[in-house]
């Protein structure tokens, strides 16, 4: 099989345009595979040794070695590509072999929930600076936590979606089209009155959150805002805009709000979508 492996690597290089690093990873993963299923290691397996049973045993062996799910998935993807090549070259005839290499479903990581102390440190961090950008960032962080808006919903907001007099923000096409600004009201008002005018470049641009060039802030830009202030607040690098949404849901559930009510506030379409948020609350 070593000759077939070399031809496969040449195919990946010349036809698929794989990078040198990718080819090195393929070579290492496939040599490991051929040795692991070989009846006479360290000699590599032959085509006749590749069977549904040997593939199942290989997956079990990978897991027994303590590889992380992402690493197992990568190694199995390399084997699937190799088997597909062998079938195309008529070296393997059984098209069902690749079905035995379905990657394991990696567990969905639960977003981190901030404690009250961590949340306060994050929300007050931008207040240490008095610039249009820090006013914007304080408004963003407060809004994400107070309303549970998704990142995409936050960056899509227009100035006209705010009712600062009544303390509401509009969320069209939702079961709850208006959300109370609550604790975010003061920072939102300060940003709109004192911060946003210094970022705006065009009078007709009604996007609420603007970048340094006066354009609508992107989702990536919003993500960077959260990363910047979580780092400065000493909270680590594993937080995202969704962490604030998840924290808000956890806190509401801990305060005794019903699952259905929190589901509506978050704009979730089904009770099943609440499961990730609910499990975290029940485990505490």
Secondary structure, DSSP 8 states (H G I E B T S, - for coil): -HHHHHHHHHHHHHTS---HHHHHHHHHHHHHHHHHT-TTTTS---GGG--HHHHHHHHHHHHHTT--HHHHHHHHHHHHHHHHHHHHTTS---TTGGGGG--------------HHHHHHHHHHGGGS-SHHHHHHHHHHHHHHHH---HHHHHT-BGGGEETTTTEEE-SSSSS-EEE-GGGHHHHHHIIIIIHHHH---TT--BSSB-TTSSB--HHHHHHHHHHHHHHTT--S---HHHHHHHHHHHHHHTT--HHHHHHHHT-SSGGGGHHHHHHHHT-
